[in-house]
């Protein structure tokens, strides 16, 4: 993460905003050092700062370097919405990158999230999708979960789904929030974390 030094934070932020053509509200920063100077003379502040564009650039460069190292050509598009970064990839061999049941893709997502979050020292929400695989996967797991939820409502008996990644659990949860008499609860740890669909009595 890039460091900037100036007389005060406002001055530094204004300089960054002009350089990157953003507003100061678009800049995330942390003060890492302050020097008081002598009698107010020589006062200095050093901050670490970045914008959403910096996160996108980091993701692009990180993945580009990875695919260059394994000598694979890819097309990449990164979209940002509400601090969520979706990376759409189309490679010369998508099946290899997706892997069996999406395991290779999930591993890539885990590594990328860890790298980006470590670099920017905060949790960064991002997701790699390969040629629409994740979108199709969401449709499939939502369809399965909806059928299970209907059974839960009919039988008034809770049901536990198979383990799945966080993004798939979230897709199911968001979909089922509109369905009466059911709620979702995550259980388990690591790659064994799964959703329980719970019957809920309503007034």
N, CA, C and O of each residue as an XYZ file, in Angstrom:
812
protein
N       0.841     -1.177      0.000
C       0.000      0.000      0.000
C       0.892      1.247      0.000
O       1.910      1.282      0.692
N       0.518      2.250     -0.760
C       1.358      3.425     -0.942
C       1.271      4.365      0.256
O       0.208      4.548      0.849
N       2.418      4.960      0.598
C       2.477      5.921      1.692
C       2.616      7.341      1.137
O       3.234      7.562      0.096
N       2.023      8.298      1.863
C       2.068      9.702      1.473
C       2.442     10.523      2.694
O       2.016     10.222      3.809
N       3.239     11.559      2.481
C       3.666     12.428      3.576
C       3.361     13.880      3.234
O       3.548     14.312      2.096
N       2.888     14.631      4.230
C       2.588     16.038      4.035
C       2.469     16.752      5.370
O       2.747     16.176      6.422
N       2.054     18.012      5.318
C       1.966     18.805      6.539
C       0.794     18.375      7.418
O       0.881     18.414      8.645
N      -0.308     17.965      6.777
C      -1.474     17.506      7.530
C      -2.297     16.569      6.650
O      -2.080     16.477      5.442
N      -3.240     15.880      7.275
C      -4.025     14.869      6.560
C      -4.854     15.488      5.450
O      -4.930     14.936      4.352
N      -5.480     16.633      5.722
C      -6.327     17.264      4.702
C      -5.529     17.617      3.450
O      -6.014     17.450      2.331
N      -4.331     18.093      3.641
C      -3.481     18.452      2.499
C      -3.111     17.217      1.698
O      -3.134     17.238      0.468
N      -2.772     16.149      2.389
C      -2.400     14.906      1.708
C      -3.581     14.347      0.916
O      -3.431     13.945     -0.237
N      -4.761     14.327      1.550
C      -5.941     13.783      0.879
C      -6.304     14.603     -0.353
O      -6.692     14.047     -1.381
N      -6.180     15.905     -0.251
C      -6.470     16.757     -1.405
C      -5.509     16.462     -2.549
O      -5.907     16.449     -3.714
N      -4.243     16.226     -2.214
C      -3.243     15.911     -3.231
C      -3.542     14.574     -3.898
O      -3.445     14.447     -5.118
N      -3.910     13.564     -3.081
C      -4.244     12.239     -3.628
C      -5.473     12.333     -4.524
O      -5.503     11.755     -5.611
N      -6.486     13.062     -4.064
C      -7.723     13.204     -4.835
C      -7.454     13.825     -6.204
O      -8.015     13.393     -7.211
N      -6.595     14.837     -6.234
C      -6.254     15.484     -7.505
C      -5.471     14.521     -8.401
O      -5.691     14.470     -9.611
N      -4.562     13.764     -7.798
C      -3.735     12.821     -8.564
C      -4.572     11.703     -9.184
O      -4.344     11.312    -10.329
N      -5.537     11.194     -8.424
C      -6.307     10.028     -8.863
C      -7.674     10.400     -9.442
O      -8.441      9.533     -9.861
N      -7.965     11.703     -9.458
C      -9.229     12.189    -10.003
C     -10.430     11.575     -9.271
O     -11.365     11.069     -9.892
N     -10.378     11.632     -7.941
C     -11.476     11.166     -7.086
C     -11.758     12.240     -6.042
O     -11.036     13.232     -5.949
N     -12.811     12.033     -5.259
C     -13.067     12.936     -4.138
C     -12.330     12.409     -2.907
O     -11.941     11.242     -2.858
N     -12.146     13.269     -1.930
C     -11.458     12.827     -0.706
C     -12.261     11.765      0.029
O     -11.696     10.958      0.768
N     -13.597     11.760     -0.174
C     -14.440     10.739      0.466
C     -14.187      9.350     -0.117
O     -14.526      8.343      0.506
N     -13.598      9.293     -1.299
C     -13.317      8.004     -1.940
C     -12.002      7.393     -1.473
O     -11.632      6.307     -1.919
N     -11.303      8.071     -0.591
C      -9.976      7.617     -0.149
C     -10.072      6.988      1.230
O     -10.637      7.580      2.150
N      -9.529      5.803      1.373
C      -9.416      5.144      2.670
C      -7.973      5.303      3.142
O      -7.038      5.037      2.387
N      -7.792      5.735      4.383
C      -6.421      5.989      4.824
C      -6.231      5.631      6.301
O      -7.187      5.523      7.069
N      -4.962      5.454      6.663
C      -4.568      5.214      8.047
C      -3.336      6.059      8.346
O      -2.362      6.029      7.595
N      -3.377      6.803      9.430
C      -2.211      7.579      9.843
C      -1.200      6.629     10.482
O      -1.516      5.928     11.443
N       0.020      6.611      9.936
C       1.020      5.688     10.477
C       2.147      6.401     11.227
O       2.882      5.771     11.987
N       2.285      7.724     11.014
C       3.328      8.458     11.736
C       3.008      9.949     11.753
O       2.558     10.516     10.757
N       3.248     10.563     12.892
C       3.085     12.005     13.022
C       4.325     12.590     13.690
O       4.756     12.111     14.739
N       4.895     13.626     13.081
C       6.046     14.323     13.653
C       5.619     15.749     13.987
O       5.183     16.504     13.118
N       5.753     16.100     15.255
C       5.265     17.401     15.711
C       6.131     18.555     15.242
O       5.634     19.672     15.101
N       7.426     18.316     14.993
C       8.318     19.404     14.617
C       8.707     20.217     15.839
O       8.395     19.846     16.971
N       9.387     21.322     15.602
C       9.831     22.191     16.694
C       9.052     23.492     16.639
O       9.133     24.244     15.667
N       8.301     23.744     17.693
C       7.450     24.927     17.758
C       6.505     25.014     16.560
O       6.197     26.095     16.060
N       6.058     23.842     16.122
C       5.104     23.786     15.021
C       5.737     23.825     13.643
O       5.051     23.667     12.634
N       7.041     24.034     13.600
C       7.743     24.095     12.313
C       8.269     22.705     11.954
O       8.862     22.019     12.787
N       8.041     22.303     10.704
C       8.517     20.991     10.272
C       7.573     19.856     10.617
O       7.955     18.687     10.572
N       6.331     20.200     10.964
C       5.347     19.164     11.285
C       5.063     18.304     10.049
O       4.901     18.818      8.942
N       5.006     16.990     10.259
C       4.784     16.060      9.145
C       3.834     14.942      9.564
O       3.840     14.481     10.705
N       3.039     14.534      8.619
C       2.139     13.395      8.831
C       2.355     12.415      7.681
O       2.447     12.820      6.522
N       2.437     11.124      8.006
C       2.559     10.089      6.984
C       1.359      9.157      7.092
O       1.033      8.670      8.174
N       0.700      8.913      5.947
C      -0.461      8.022      5.943
C      -0.287      6.943      4.875
O       0.474      7.108      3.922
N      -1.002      5.846      5.055
C      -1.184      4.846      4.007
C      -2.573      5.055      3.449
O      -3.531      5.177      4.212
N      -2.706      5.100      2.131
C      -4.008      5.406      1.548
C      -4.229      4.652      0.250
O      -3.285      4.301     -0.458
N      -5.511      4.410     -0.046
C      -5.862      3.748     -1.298
C      -7.298      4.094     -1.668
O      -8.072      4.584     -0.847
N      -7.631      3.823     -2.928
C      -8.988      4.017     -3.431
C      -9.500      2.681     -3.963
O      -8.767      1.693     -4.001
N     -10.770      2.666     -4.374
C     -11.325      1.454     -4.970
C     -10.586      1.076     -6.247
O     -10.419     -0.104     -6.554
N     -10.145      2.089     -6.988
C      -9.382      1.824     -8.214
C      -8.072      1.107     -7.896
O      -7.621      0.265     -8.671
N      -7.461      1.439     -6.755
C      -6.220      0.770     -6.352
C      -6.478     -0.708     -6.068
O      -5.654     -1.561     -6.398
N      -7.625     -1.007     -5.454
C      -7.967     -2.403     -5.186
C      -8.165     -3.162     -6.495
O      -7.678     -4.282     -6.646
N      -8.875     -2.554     -7.436
C      -9.086     -3.184     -8.740
C      -7.764     -3.412     -9.461
O      -7.551     -4.465    -10.061
N      -6.883     -2.427     -9.400
C      -5.576     -2.569    -10.054
C      -4.770     -3.693     -9.417
O      -4.104     -4.457    -10.115
N      -4.829     -3.794     -8.089
C      -4.086     -4.848     -7.395
C      -4.609     -6.223     -7.790
O      -3.827     -7.131     -8.072
N      -5.933     -6.378     -7.810
C      -6.535     -7.653     -8.195
C      -6.121     -8.027     -9.620
O      -5.733     -9.164     -9.889
N      -6.211     -7.055    -10.521
C      -5.852     -7.318    -11.928
C      -4.391     -7.758    -12.029
O      -4.090     -8.771    -12.661
N      -3.489     -7.005    -11.412
C      -2.059     -7.321    -11.508
C      -1.746     -8.667    -10.864
O      -0.929     -9.430    -11.380
N      -2.394     -8.960     -9.736
C      -2.146    -10.224     -9.023
C      -2.544    -11.414     -9.898
O      -1.781    -12.369    -10.045
N      -3.743    -11.348    -10.475
C      -4.218    -12.458    -11.304
C      -3.458    -12.528    -12.629
O      -3.164    -13.616    -13.124
N      -3.145    -11.373    -13.196
C      -2.398    -11.357    -14.449
C      -1.039    -12.029    -14.274
O      -0.609    -12.805    -15.127
N      -0.372    -11.727    -13.174
C       0.925    -12.341    -12.887
C       0.787    -13.849    -12.702
O       1.630    -14.618    -13.164
N      -0.277    -14.264    -12.025
C      -0.511    -15.691    -11.801
C      -0.663    -16.432    -13.127
O      -0.040    -17.472    -13.339
N      -1.484    -15.898    -14.005
C      -1.731    -16.587    -15.272
C      -0.536    -16.502    -16.218
O      -0.331    -17.398    -17.037
N       0.243    -15.447    -16.111
C       1.477    -15.392    -16.892
C       2.453    -16.467    -16.423
O       3.148    -17.079    -17.233
N       2.499    -16.690    -15.119
C       3.406    -17.698    -14.570
C       3.049    -19.106    -15.024
O       3.933    -19.940    -15.218
N       1.749    -19.376    -15.197
C       1.365    -20.718    -15.655
C       1.135    -20.745    -17.171
O       0.661    -21.733    -17.731
N       1.488    -19.629    -17.811
C       1.438    -19.520    -19.272
C       0.043    -19.848    -19.835
O      -0.113    -20.661    -20.745
N      -0.947    -19.184    -19.256
C      -2.319    -19.366    -19.722
C      -2.914    -18.017    -20.104
O      -2.857    -17.064    -19.327
N      -3.483    -17.938    -21.298
C      -4.124    -16.705    -21.752
C      -5.514    -16.573    -21.142
O      -6.270    -17.542    -21.078
N      -5.840    -15.367    -20.696
C      -7.161    -15.125    -20.113
C      -7.707    -13.772    -20.554
O      -6.966    -12.864    -20.927
N      -9.028    -13.676    -20.496
C      -9.707    -12.391    -20.596
C     -10.235    -12.078    -19.193
O     -10.789    -12.952    -18.526
N     -10.063    -10.840    -18.754
C     -10.449    -10.491    -17.390
C     -11.226     -9.185    -17.361
O     -10.847     -8.205    -18.004
N     -12.316     -9.186    -16.608
C     -13.090     -7.968    -16.384
C     -13.428     -7.885    -14.903
O     -13.918     -8.856    -14.325
N     -13.174     -6.743    -14.285
C     -13.421     -6.559    -12.858
C     -14.498     -5.500    -12.671
O     -14.381     -4.382    -13.172
N     -15.552     -5.868    -11.941
C     -16.653     -4.950    -11.650
C     -16.694     -4.689    -10.151
O     -16.495     -5.605     -9.354
N     -16.952     -3.445     -9.767
C     -17.073     -3.093     -8.358
C     -18.440     -2.492     -8.096
O     -18.876     -1.585     -8.805
N     -19.112     -2.999     -7.077
C     -20.405     -2.448     -6.678
C     -20.561     -2.597     -5.182
O     -20.511     -3.704     -4.644
N     -20.750     -1.473     -4.515
C     -20.950     -1.471     -3.055
C     -19.826     -2.196     -2.331
O     -20.076     -3.014     -1.446
N     -18.580     -1.894     -2.713
C     -17.378     -2.470     -2.081
C     -17.248     -3.975     -2.281
O     -16.565     -4.653     -1.513
N     -17.904     -4.492     -3.315
C     -17.749     -5.902     -3.692
C     -17.143     -5.954     -5.086
O     -17.601     -5.266     -5.999
N     -16.110     -6.775     -5.244
C     -15.373     -6.845     -6.502
C     -15.589     -8.223     -7.140
O     -15.190     -9.248     -6.588
N     -16.222     -8.221     -8.299
C     -16.437     -9.470     -9.028
C     -15.499     -9.524    -10.221
O     -15.455     -8.608    -11.041
N     -14.750    -10.615    -10.300
C     -13.771    -10.789    -11.359
C     -14.283    -11.857    -12.320
O     -14.396    -13.027    -11.955
N     -14.589    -11.454    -13.531
C     -15.068    -12.387    -14.540
C     -13.903    -12.799    -15.429
O     -13.266    -11.960    -16.066
N     -13.631    -14.111    -15.466
C     -12.522    -14.637    -16.258
C     -13.037    -15.549    -17.362
O     -14.046    -16.238    -17.208
N     -12.323    -15.535    -18.469
C     -12.553    -16.498    -19.536
C     -11.181    -16.919    -20.037
O     -10.459    -16.123    -20.638
N     -10.827    -18.166    -19.789
C      -9.477    -18.640    -20.078
C      -9.477    -19.640    -21.229
O     -10.525    -20.078    -21.704
N      -8.280    -19.982    -21.656
C      -8.140    -20.935    -22.760
C      -8.565    -22.335    -22.348
O      -8.885    -23.159    -23.204
N      -8.573    -22.617    -21.045
C      -9.059    -23.910    -20.560
C      -9.816    -23.688    -19.256
O      -9.265    -23.868    -18.171
N     -11.082    -23.296    -19.372
C     -11.889    -22.985    -18.193
C     -12.107    -24.183    -17.288
O     -12.148    -24.037    -16.066
N     -12.247    -25.372    -17.873
C     -12.549    -26.570    -17.077
C     -11.451    -26.844    -16.054
O     -11.741    -27.226    -14.921
N     -10.198    -26.653    -16.444
C      -9.079    -26.890    -15.526
C      -9.130    -25.904    -14.364
O      -8.896    -26.279    -13.214
N      -9.436    -24.644    -14.666
C      -9.466    -23.623    -13.619
C     -10.649    -23.810    -12.669
O     -10.548    -23.490    -11.484
N     -11.751    -24.318    -13.173
C     -12.911    -24.566    -12.311
C     -12.665    -25.786    -11.423
O     -12.945    -25.756    -10.225
N     -12.141    -26.858    -12.020
C     -11.854    -28.070    -11.256
C     -13.100    -28.875    -10.941
O     -14.220    -28.454    -11.231
N     -12.893    -30.025    -10.349
C     -14.002    -30.902     -9.997
C     -14.886    -30.237     -8.949
O     -14.417    -29.842     -7.882
N     -16.179    -30.119     -9.271
C     -17.167    -29.502     -8.373
C     -16.751    -28.096     -7.953
O     -17.130    -27.625     -6.881
N     -15.965    -27.423     -8.808
C     -15.575    -26.042     -8.527
C     -14.499    -25.881     -7.473
O     -14.292    -24.778     -6.967
N     -13.800    -26.977     -7.125
C     -12.832    -26.922     -6.023
C     -11.622    -26.055     -6.350
O     -11.129    -25.327     -5.488
N     -11.136    -26.130     -7.603
C      -9.973    -25.313     -7.969
C     -10.345    -23.833     -7.961
O      -9.576    -23.000     -7.483
N     -11.507    -23.513     -8.482
C     -11.989    -22.134     -8.476
C     -12.134    -21.624     -7.054
O     -11.780    -20.480     -6.769
N     -12.648    -22.452     -6.161
C     -12.811    -22.039     -4.774
C     -11.459    -21.775     -4.120
O     -11.311    -20.827     -3.349
N     -10.476    -22.615     -4.429
C      -9.129    -22.416     -3.880
C      -8.540    -21.095     -4.386
O      -7.912    -20.363     -3.621
N      -8.743    -20.789     -5.671
C      -8.277    -19.516     -6.226
C      -8.931    -18.344     -5.506
O      -8.275    -17.346     -5.205
N     -10.226    -18.469     -5.233
C     -10.937    -17.404     -4.523
C     -10.381    -17.205     -3.120
O     -10.210    -16.073     -2.668
N     -10.102    -18.294     -2.440
C      -9.559    -18.203     -1.081
C      -8.206    -17.506     -1.070
O      -7.941    -16.659     -0.217
N      -7.347    -17.870     -2.030
C      -6.009    -17.269     -2.101
C      -6.096    -15.783     -2.436
O      -5.396    -14.964     -1.840
N      -6.961    -15.437     -3.397
C      -7.095    -14.031     -3.784
C      -7.622    -13.182     -2.632
O      -7.093    -12.103     -2.364
N      -8.654    -13.659     -1.954
C      -9.216    -12.907     -0.832
C      -8.161    -12.661      0.243
O      -8.063    -11.564      0.793
N      -7.374    -13.698      0.534
C      -6.331    -13.563      1.555
C      -5.275    -12.553      1.123
O      -4.824    -11.743      1.933
N      -4.878    -12.595     -0.153
C      -3.840    -11.688     -0.651
C      -4.309    -10.241     -0.639
O      -3.590     -9.356     -0.176
N      -5.520     -9.996     -1.150
C      -6.036     -8.627     -1.229
C      -6.277     -8.065      0.170
O      -5.910     -6.926      0.459
N      -6.891     -8.864      1.031
C      -7.181     -8.396      2.391
C      -5.901     -8.120      3.169
O      -5.846     -7.178      3.959
N      -4.871     -8.936      2.951
C      -3.593     -8.720      3.626
C      -2.919     -7.446      3.123
O      -2.368     -6.678      3.911
N      -2.964     -7.226      1.816
C      -2.298     -6.056      1.239
C      -2.937     -4.759      1.712
O      -2.236     -3.798      2.029
N      -4.265     -4.726      1.762
C      -4.962     -3.497      2.130
C      -5.340     -3.451      3.615
O      -5.974     -2.501      4.075
N      -4.946     -4.480      4.351
C      -5.114     -4.526      5.802
C      -6.571     -4.364      6.232
O      -6.862     -3.742      7.254
N      -7.471     -4.926      5.447
C      -8.894     -4.956      5.784
C      -9.530     -6.087      4.988
O      -8.966     -6.550      3.997
N     -10.687     -6.523      5.418
C     -11.382     -7.571      4.690
C     -11.966     -6.994      3.403
O     -12.775     -6.067      3.436
N     -11.548     -7.552      2.279
C     -12.037     -7.105      0.982
C     -12.887     -8.226      0.375
O     -12.416     -9.352      0.210
N     -14.131     -7.910      0.049
C     -15.038     -8.891     -0.534
C     -14.819     -8.956     -2.040
O     -15.016     -7.967     -2.746
N     -14.412    -10.121     -2.525
C     -14.190    -10.295     -3.959
C     -14.514    -11.736     -4.345
O     -14.477    -12.643     -3.515
N     -14.828    -11.920     -5.613
C     -15.212    -13.246     -6.092
C     -14.783    -13.415     -7.541
O     -15.077    -12.576     -8.393
N     -14.081    -14.517     -7.808
C     -13.722    -14.870     -9.182
C     -14.805    -15.774     -9.746
O     -15.193    -16.758     -9.116
N     -15.291    -15.438    -10.932
C     -16.195    -16.317    -11.666
C     -15.552    -16.620    -13.010
O     -14.903    -15.759    -13.604
N     -15.734    -17.841    -13.485
C     -15.126    -18.255    -14.748
C     -16.211    -18.607    -15.745
O     -16.909    -19.612    -15.606
N     -16.338    -17.760    -16.750
C     -17.285    -17.985    -17.848
C     -18.705    -18.275    -17.354
O     -19.403    -19.125    -17.908
N     -19.126    -17.555    -16.297
C     -20.489    -17.696    -15.777
C     -20.740    -18.925    -14.928
O     -21.890    -19.227    -14.608
N     -19.662    -19.660    -14.546
C     -19.843    -20.885    -13.751
C     -20.575    -20.601    -12.441
O     -21.503    -21.322    -12.076
N     -20.153    -19.545    -11.734
C     -20.747    -19.260    -10.435
C     -22.226    -18.893    -10.548
O     -23.036    -19.314     -9.722
N     -22.576    -18.114    -11.563
C     -23.979    -17.754    -11.740
C     -24.847    -18.990    -11.950
O     -25.942    -19.088    -11.396
N     -24.353    -19.931    -12.752
C     -25.087    -21.176    -12.977
C     -25.143    -22.003    -11.701
O     -26.153    -22.640    -11.403
N     -24.045    -21.985    -10.955
C     -23.991    -22.731     -9.699
C     -25.005    -22.171     -8.698
O     -25.674    -22.933     -8.001
N     -25.119    -20.844     -8.628
C     -26.087    -20.231     -7.721
C     -27.506    -20.675     -8.063
O     -28.292    -21.002     -7.174
N     -27.828    -20.685     -9.356
C     -29.169    -21.120     -9.778
C     -29.438    -22.553     -9.325
O     -30.535    -22.886     -8.878
N     -28.404    -23.398     -9.451
C     -28.571    -24.805     -9.095
C     -28.792    -24.985     -7.596
O     -29.731    -25.667     -7.186
N     -27.930    -24.373     -6.769
C     -28.051    -24.582     -5.317
C     -29.300    -23.899     -4.767
O     -29.898    -24.387     -3.808
N     -29.698    -22.776     -5.364
C     -30.934    -22.111     -4.932
C     -32.139    -22.987     -5.247
O     -33.076    -23.078     -4.453
N     -32.109    -23.627     -6.407
C     -33.192    -24.535     -6.769
C     -33.313    -25.696     -5.803
O     -34.410    -26.056     -5.378
N     -32.154    -26.290     -5.456
C     -32.152    -27.401     -4.490
C     -32.654    -26.929     -3.127
O     -33.492    -27.582     -2.504
N     -32.128    -25.779     -2.667
C     -32.500    -25.264     -1.347
C     -33.981    -24.907     -1.279
O     -34.615    -25.096     -0.241
N     -34.528    -24.401     -2.362
C     -35.949    -24.042     -2.385
C     -36.822    -25.280     -2.226
O     -37.814    -25.263     -1.497
N     -36.443    -26.352     -2.914
C     -37.204    -27.606     -2.772
C     -37.112    -28.149     -1.351
O     -38.102    -28.626     -0.796
N     -35.919    -28.074     -0.767
C     -35.741    -28.536      0.616
C     -36.546    -27.661      1.567
O     -37.163    -28.167      2.505
N     -36.546    -26.361      1.334
C     -37.282    -25.439      2.204
C     -38.779    -25.728      2.182
O     -39.444    -25.660      3.215
N     -39.304    -26.047      1.011
C     -40.727    -26.386      0.916
C     -41.040    -27.639      1.729
O     -42.097    -27.737      2.352
N     -40.110    -28.596      1.717
C     -40.286    -29.812      2.524
C     -40.236    -29.483      4.008
O     -40.986    -30.052      4.801
N     -39.346    -28.558      4.385
C     -39.233    -28.133      5.781
C     -40.543    -27.499      6.248
O     -41.013    -27.777      7.351
N     -41.128    -26.649      5.406
C     -42.393    -25.995      5.760
C     -43.502    -27.036      5.910
O     -44.295    -26.968      6.848
N     -43.558    -27.996      4.990
C     -44.605    -29.021      5.014
C     -44.469    -29.942      6.228
O     -45.459    -30.268      6.882
N     -43.225    -30.360      6.523
C     -42.991    -31.337      7.599
C     -42.716    -30.688      8.947
O     -42.771    -31.351      9.983
N     -42.413    -29.366      8.934
C     -42.020    -28.638     10.146
C     -40.790    -29.267     10.796
O     -40.633    -29.255     12.017
N     -39.919    -29.820      9.939
C     -38.684    -30.453     10.398
C     -37.490    -29.785      9.725
O     -37.468    -29.644      8.502
N     -36.496    -29.374     10.514
C     -35.318    -28.704      9.968
C     -34.528    -29.638      9.058
O     -34.606    -30.859      9.198
N     -33.762    -29.061      8.119
C     -32.963    -29.854      7.186
C     -31.591    -29.218      7.024
O     -31.449    -27.995      7.021
N     -30.579    -30.081      6.889
C     -29.203    -29.635      6.765
C     -28.726    -29.862      5.332
O     -28.828    -30.975      4.815
N     -28.211    -28.823      4.694
C     -27.702    -28.940      3.334
C     -26.260    -29.428      3.344
O     -25.610    -29.445      4.388
N     -25.767    -29.824      2.181
C     -24.374    -30.253      2.052
C     -23.438    -29.067      2.273
O     -23.848    -27.921      2.085
N     -22.181    -29.321      2.670
C     -21.205    -28.229      2.811
C     -21.041    -27.475      1.500
O     -21.087    -28.072      0.424
N     -20.850    -26.171      1.588
C     -20.656    -25.349      0.386
C     -19.933    -24.068      0.756
O     -19.914    -23.684      1.925
N     -19.333    -23.396     -0.230
C     -18.607    -22.153      0.032
C     -19.517    -21.043      0.538
O     -20.738    -21.099      0.386
N     -18.905    -20.046      1.136
C     -19.639    -18.931      1.730
C     -20.531    -18.213      0.718
O     -21.667    -17.861      1.037
N     -20.026    -17.992     -0.507
C     -20.820    -17.235     -1.482
C     -22.092    -17.989     -1.883
O     -23.121    -17.371     -2.153
N     -22.019    -19.331     -1.920
C     -23.208    -20.117     -2.261
C     -24.194    -20.135     -1.098
O     -25.406    -20.077     -1.303
N     -23.671    -20.214      0.118
C     -24.558    -20.138      1.287
C     -25.266    -18.791      1.333
O     -26.451    -18.707      1.656
N     -24.519    -17.734      1.002
C     -25.099    -16.390      1.007
C     -26.189    -16.255     -0.050
O     -27.221    -15.630      0.195
N     -25.960    -16.843     -1.233
C     -26.963    -16.780     -2.303
C     -28.260    -17.459     -1.863
O     -29.352    -16.947     -2.111
N     -28.134    -18.607     -1.213
C     -29.315    -19.326     -0.720
C     -30.013    -18.519      0.373
O     -31.234    -18.360      0.360
N     -29.226    -18.017      1.312
C     -29.794    -17.235      2.411
C     -30.594    -16.041      1.881
O     -31.721    -15.798      2.312
N     -29.999    -15.303      0.942
C     -30.679    -14.123      0.391
C     -31.980    -14.506     -0.308
O     -32.971    -13.780     -0.231
N     -31.970    -15.648     -0.989
C     -33.163    -16.088     -1.696
C     -34.268    -16.518     -0.720
O     -35.439    -16.196     -0.922
N     -33.891    -17.238      0.327
C     -34.895    -17.792      1.237
C     -35.437    -16.780      2.239
O     -36.408    -17.064      2.941
N     -34.819    -15.596      2.315
C     -35.340    -14.597      3.256
C     -36.753    -14.155      2.888
O     -37.485    -13.648      3.738
N     -37.141    -14.342      1.633
C     -38.488    -13.951      1.198
C     -39.512    -15.070      1.386
O     -40.703    -14.876      1.142
N     -39.046    -16.230      1.816
C     -39.941    -17.382      1.945
C     -40.468    -17.475      3.377
O     -39.677    -17.521      4.318
N     -41.785    -17.502      3.556
C     -42.343    -17.556      4.913
C     -42.066    -18.893      5.605
O     -41.946    -19.935      4.960
N     -41.969    -18.833      6.919
C     -41.829    -19.996      7.797
C     -40.468    -20.686      7.722
O     -40.320    -21.792      8.241
N     -39.474    -20.067      7.094
C     -38.134    -20.661      7.097
C     -37.084    -19.607      7.428
O     -37.258    -18.417      7.161
N     -35.979    -20.086      8.023
C     -34.804    -19.257      8.282
C     -33.578    -20.117      8.013
O     -33.669    -21.344      7.995
N     -32.445    -19.482      7.805
C     -31.214    -20.246      7.551
C     -30.183    -19.937      8.622
O     -30.058    -18.801      9.080
N     -29.441    -20.977      9.013
C     -28.391    -20.862     10.024
C     -27.163    -21.603      9.519
O     -27.275    -22.736      9.050
N     -25.988    -20.978      9.608
C     -24.749    -21.645      9.206
C     -24.201    -22.460     10.368
O     -24.210    -22.015     11.515
N     -23.720    -23.666     10.051
C     -23.143    -24.549     11.062
C     -21.848    -25.160     10.524
O     -21.660    -25.270      9.312
N     -20.966    -25.552     11.432
C     -19.730    -26.213     11.030
C     -18.585    -25.234     10.840
O     -18.756    -24.019     10.949
N     -17.406    -25.791     10.550
C     -16.206    -24.981     10.396
C     -15.513    -25.303      9.074
O     -15.620    -26.412      8.550
N     -14.801    -24.306      8.550
C     -13.971    -24.513      7.357
C     -14.761    -24.999      6.158
O     -15.839    -24.489      5.854
N     -14.193    -26.016      5.469
C     -14.865    -26.521      4.270
C     -16.043    -27.434      4.593
O     -16.680    -27.976      3.690
N     -16.334    -27.606      5.892
C     -17.506    -28.382      6.301
C     -18.652    -27.483      6.755
O     -19.653    -27.958      7.292
N     -18.494    -26.178      6.533
C     -19.559    -25.253      6.932
C     -20.741    -25.393      5.981
O     -20.564    -25.452      4.765
N     -21.944    -25.446      6.537
C     -23.145    -25.699      5.745
C     -24.328    -24.924      6.297
O     -24.270    -24.373      7.397
N     -25.390    -24.889      5.528
C     -26.612    -24.207      5.940
C     -27.634    -25.192      6.501
O     -27.828    -26.283      5.966
N     -28.275    -24.788      7.577
C     -29.446    -25.508      8.091
C     -30.670    -24.655      7.760
O     -30.716    -23.463      8.064
N     -31.646    -25.282      7.140
C     -32.921    -24.606      6.874
C     -33.860    -24.944      8.017
O     -34.195    -26.107      8.241
N     -34.279    -23.916      8.735
C     -35.031    -24.094      9.979
C     -36.473    -23.660      9.817
O     -36.758    -22.608      9.245
N     -37.382    -24.481     10.327
C     -38.798    -24.111     10.318
C     -39.071    -23.059     11.390
O     -38.614    -23.198     12.524
N     -39.809    -22.015     11.041
C     -40.116    -20.930     11.962
C     -41.620    -20.707     12.002
O     -42.261    -20.472     10.977
N     -42.176    -20.787     13.231
C     -43.592    -20.436     13.401
C     -43.740    -18.928     13.306
O     -42.932    -18.183     13.861
N     -44.760    -18.483     12.611
C     -44.999    -17.041     12.473
C     -46.384    -16.690     12.983
O     -47.319    -17.486     12.907
N     -46.490    -15.457     13.514
C     -47.786    -15.012     14.044
C     -48.760    -14.739     12.907
O     -49.904    -14.356     13.152
